[in-house]
C-alpha cells in the first residue's frame, strides 16, 4: 500500500526537496537538484526502489511539526516502552547537498530500525557500497557513475543483500546523529558537518526570512507556511521556481494522468512571484527576473512555457517502465511533453508579475525591458491563434477564453510600463490590440443563453480559469457578466464542495480517466467571491480549504472528496500561491465591509 500523500512532510535546501513519511522513511529525494534523477524512489514503487528509514520498531503514536517558521521537521514517536524524537532537515546556505537526521531519547527506551537502500537513476541503478574511513570517521559510500553518497553516523547500518540495516535502542538522554551527503563522484569526500550548529543556523535563517512577511490577516499561519513552501521551491542559486518537487503523483489514482512537475513553468513562477511580492519579498523578484532573462534570451518566437531549473530547454518526456507507480498509477513519467505546447496565456502572467515588481520599486535593466518588449511585439503578430490553454490540453487547439483574457493582460501591463514608468514601446499598437482583444472576448467568449463566459469560443462549457476575469482587471467585480460566470462555474464544476478545473467528460483534454477537484480553482473562487462582495461565502469556503492542509501545513494539487485524501504532485506551488492570494482578497474584502458598515 502506498503511503497517503498527506502523510508526507518535506525538508529541503532550496535546491532540492525530500519527502519524509510520518513513520520516518525518506521515500523521495533527487540530488542535487529538483530535476536530478532520484536516489530514493519508494514513493513511486517499493522500498526496493530506494529509501532511508529511521523509525521505531513496532507500533508507535507519531506526531510531528516544523520547528518554528522553518522546514526543520521534528517527529515524536511514543511507544509502549518510551518516547524518541527524530529531527530531519537539509541545511540552508552552505552550498552543499546534505541531510541531517538526529535521534534523541526523550523517555524510557525505544528500539529503532535503520534501513538505507540507495538506488540511483530513479530506483533502477544499484550502487557500489563501501565501508571506509575518512579522517578517522567510519562512513559508507555509495557510488554509481557521476553520483556519490556518503552516510556518516553514530553507528552505521550493516550490509544485507544490497541493503543496509540496523536495529538499536535509544534511552532517555541519548543522542545519535546521522548525515547523508551527495557530491560528484570524482571529487574528494566533503568534511563532516557540525550537526548542532547546522540545525540552529537553518532554523534561524528560515525564521528570519519568514519574519519579513507583511501579511497580518486571517489564516496568517497558513499564509506564512505557504510562503515558506514557495521559497523552498525557488532555487536560490539559479533563480528558477519549480511547480512541485515530485513527478507522477496521480491526479486519477490508478490512471494515466501522471506528470512531472519538477520544472519551471513561466506561468506558475510568475504567480509565485506575485504572491511573494504581495507579502514583502521584493528581493526575490530580481532573482527570478534575472533567471527569466537568461532562460528566454534569443528569438522571442522560441520562448517556451517551461524550462529546467537552470534555464535549460530540453525536457523530453519519457516513461519509466521499471516503476509500478504510486498506487499503481502508470505510466511514471519524467520530462514533460507540454514543453512544446503553445500556451498564449503565459506572457500575460509574466507581464503582470513584472509590472507588480515595478510598482514595488524593482528597477528595470535595459536588457530585461528589451526582452519584455520583444515578447509583447511578438505576441502582437500571433495573439489570435488557437492554443493548448492554461491546463495543457492535449486535445485539439482551441481559442480558450482564459488565454485571450491573458493576452489582454499582457498588452495592458506593457502599456502601463510605458505610460506609468517611462519605458519605451509601441504603445499605440498595443492599445489598439488590447481593445480589440477585449471586444472579441466579450463577443465570442460570452454565452448570452447561459449568461456566462465559456471555456473556449466553440462551446458552452465553463472553466474555473474564468474566475480570473475580475482578478486581473479584465472586467470590474460588479459587472453582471462576472457574477453570471461565477454562478455558472459553481453550478457546473462543484464536486463535494470544491471546484473541478473543467468537466473532463466534455472530452476537451484528449485524455482517458477523470480527476479530482483542483484546489487552486477553489482558492480562486474564494478570491472571486471576496472581490464581488460575497464575503461570508468566501470566508466559509476559505475555512474549509485551509482545513485540507495536512498536519504540517502542506497541500497537493487536488483533493479526492470521496476518499478524503490529497491527490497529485506534492507540495504544489499552485495550491499554496492561490491560498495566499485568497487570504489577501478575503482580508481586503473584510476590511472594506467593516469600513462601510
Residue, then its C-alpha position, 0 to 999 in steps of 0.5 A: x500500500x502506498x503511503x497517503x500523500x498527506x502523510x508526507x512532510x518535506x525538508x529541503x535546501x532550496x535546491x532540492x526537496x525530500x519527502x519524509x513519511x510520518x513513520x520516518x522513511x525518506x521515500x523521495x529525494x533527487x540530488x542535487x537538484x529538483x530535476x536530478x534523477x532520484x536516489x530514493x524512489x519508494x514513493x513511486x514503487x517499493x522500498x526496493x526502489x530506494x529509501x532511508x528509514x529511521x523509525x521505531x520498531x513496532x507500533x508507535x503514536x507519531x506526531x510531528x511539526x516544523x520547528x518554528x517558521x522553518x522546514x526543520x521537521x521534528x517527529x515524536x514517536x511514543x511507544x509502549x516502552x518510551x518516547x524518541x524524537x527524530x529531527x530531519x532537515x537539509x541545511x540552508x546556505x552552505x552550498x552543499x547537498x546534505x541531510x541531517x537526521x538526529x535521534x534523541x531519547x526523550x523517555x524510557x527506551x525505544x528500539x529503532x530500525x535503520x534501513x538505507x537502500x540507495x538506488x540511483x537513476x530513479x530506483x533502477x541503478x544499484x550502487x557500489x557500497x563501501x565501508x571506509x574511513x575518512x579522517x578517522x570517521x567510519x562512513x559508507x559510500x555509495x557510488x554509481x557513475x557521476x553520483x556519490x553518497x556518503x552516510x556518516x553516523x553514530x553507528x552505521x547500518x550493516x550490509x544485507x543483500x544490497x541493503x543496509x540495516x540496523x536495529x538499536x535502542x535509544x534511552x532517555x538522554x541519548x543522542x545519535x546523529x546521522x548525515x547523508x551527503x551527495x557530491x560528484x563522484x570524482x571529487x574528494x569526500x566533503x568534511x563532516x558537518x557540525x550537526x548542532x550548529x547546522x540545525x540552529x543556523x537553518x532554523x534561524x535563517x528560515x525564521x528570519x526570512x519568514x519574519x519579513x512577511x507583511x501579511x497580518x490577516x486571517x489564516x496568517x499561519x497558513x499564509x506564512x507556511x505557504x510562503x515558506x513552501x514557495x521559497x523552498x521551491x525557488x532555487x536560490x542559486x539559479x533563480x528558477x521556481x519549480x511547480x512541485x518537487x515530485x513527478x507522477x503523483x496521480x491526479x486519477x489514482x490508478x490512471x494515466x494522468x501522471x506528470x512531472x512537475x519538477x520544472x519551471x513553468x513561466x506561468x506558475x513562477x510568475x504567480x509565485x512571484x506575485x504572491x511573494x511580492x504581495x507579502x514583502x519579498x521584493x528581493x526575490x523578484x530580481x532573482x527570478x527576473x534575472x533567471x527569466x532573462x537568461x532562460x528566454x534570451x534569443x528569438x522571442x518566437x522560441x520562448x517556451x512555457x517551461x524550462x529546467x531549473x537552470x534555464x535549460x530547454x530540453x525536457x523530453x518526456x519519457x516513461x519509466x517502465x521499471x516503476x509500478x507507480x504510486x498506487x499503481x498509477x502508470x505510466x511514471x513519467x519524467x520530462x514533460x511533453x507540454x514543453x512544446x505546447x503553445x500556451x498564449x496565456x503565459x506572457x500575460x502572467x509574466x507581464x503582470x508579475x513584472x509590472x507588480x515588481x515595478x510598482x514595488x520599486x524593482x528597477x528595470x535593466x535595459x536588457x530585461x525591458x528589451x526582452x519584455x518588449x520583444x515578447x509583447x511585439x511578438x505576441x502582437x503578430x500571433x495573439x489570435x491563434x488557437x492554443x493548448x490553454x492554461x491546463x495543457x490540453x492535449x486535445x485539439x487547439x482551441x481559442x480558450x477564453x482564459x488565454x485571450x483574457x491573458x493576452x489582454x493582460x499582457x498588452x495592458x501591463x506593457x502599456x502601463x510600463x510605458x505610460x506609468x514608468x517611462x519605458x519605451x514601446x509601441x504603445x499605440x499598437x498595443x492599445x489598439x490590440x488590447x481593445x480589440x482583444x477585449x471586444x472579441x472576448x466579450x463577443x465570442x467568449x460570452x454565452x448570452x443563453x447561459x449568461x456566462x463566459x465559456x471555456x473556449x469560443x466553440x462551446x458552452x462549457x465553463x472553466x474555473x480559469x474564468x474566475x480570473x476575469x475580475x482578478x486581473x482587471x479584465x472586467x470590474x467585480x460588479x459587472x453582471x457578466x462576472x457574477x453570471x460566470x461565477x454562478x455558472x462555474x459553481x453550478x457546473x464544476x462543484x464536486x463535494x464542495x470544491x471546484x473541478x478545473x473543467x468537466x473532463x467528460x466534455x472530452x476537451x483534454x484528449x485524455x482517458x480517466x477523470x480527476x479530482x477537484x483542483x484546489x487552486x480553482x477553489x482558492x480562486x473562487x474564494x478570491x472571486x467571491x471576496x472581490x464581488x462582495x460575497x464575503x461570508x461565502x468566501x470566508x466559509x469556503x476559505x475555512x474549509x480549504x485551509x482545513x485540507x492542509x495536512x498536519x504540517x501545513x502542506x497541500x497537493x494539487x487536488x483533493x479526492x472528496x470521496x476518499x478524503x485524501x490529497x491527490x497529485x504532485x506534492x507540495x504544489x506551488x499552485x495550491x499554496x500561491x492561490x491560498x495566499x492570494x485568497x487570504x489577501x482578497x478575503x482580508x481586503x474584502x473584510x476590511x472594506x465591509x467593516x469600513x462601510x458598515 
